[in-house]
């Protein structure tokens, strides 16, 4: 995570910003996750940071349909179009962030949440 930092983004709260140039296709971050049950993901304090995890994978362990990502992954704001994408690595209990295009220093990194939004996008 040497090329990114989290900062307060006006109107959005915390977000992730590039501190150095990031090239298209580069892995920006790879971090562990903590798998949790769907019901637990809806609890106050977790609901804004939980990701779908294994719910669409045949034979996946019940009670681990969601995950809390460590590192900065839970701090990426929504953007459409986005400049990074999220990839899940189920066997390793990890997620990674990959650049979809070149990203300049100072630019916010955003992912497309790809779900109905619970907020008005800024």
Secondary structure, DSSP 8 states (H G I E B T S, - for coil): -TTEEEEEETTTEEEEEESS-B-TT-EEEEEEEEEE-HHHHTSTTTTTTEEE-STTSTT--TT-SEEEE-TTGGG-EE-SS-SEEEEEEGGGTEEEEEESS-B-TT-EEEE---S--SS---
